Amino acid sequence: SEHTLQRLEVALQRLLQGQPEKTPNDGRINISRINDEAGLSAGAIYYYKDFLIKSKKAIEKNKINKDNDTHKTKSKKLDRLRAQRDKEARLKEKYRCQRDEIKSFCDKVIEKNANLEFSLYEALERIDALQAELNKVKVVGFERGKKS
């Protein structure tokens, strides 16, 4: 009957569009699910041979499209992971350069500090030597004017 065939067509379209009303929306499509979505009794779909052939072709086409979508999704995911890996590699290189610059700066600061300490040590040695020379010399003070 024409009405049943129309129900089957509508059910198939709902399943292909991913908007079933009477069956779970898990993306799976098969002959039994079309039958259930149309609300027919078990096996009623098998009386419509032309529709069965058409349904099987539509199911196969849908499966191929899903496989292509899955492949595209995996490809996109791989591209995203590769981009993330490359970004992490660039960041690691940047951080290594920063680390090396900081180490170089620290080495220069330590070197400068050591030079300053050595210069201070030499200055203190000279001051001690000058103090020793001053202690050897007797200094006599001069007074102005008359002493009465």
Secondary structure by P-SEA (a helix, b strand, c coil): caaaaaaaaaaaaaaaacccccccccccccaaaaaaaaccccccccccaaaaaaaaaaaaaaaaaaaaaaaaaaaaaaaaaaaaaaaaaaaaaaaaaaaaaaaaaaaaaaaaaaaaaaaaaaaaaaaaaaaaaaaabbbbbbbccccc
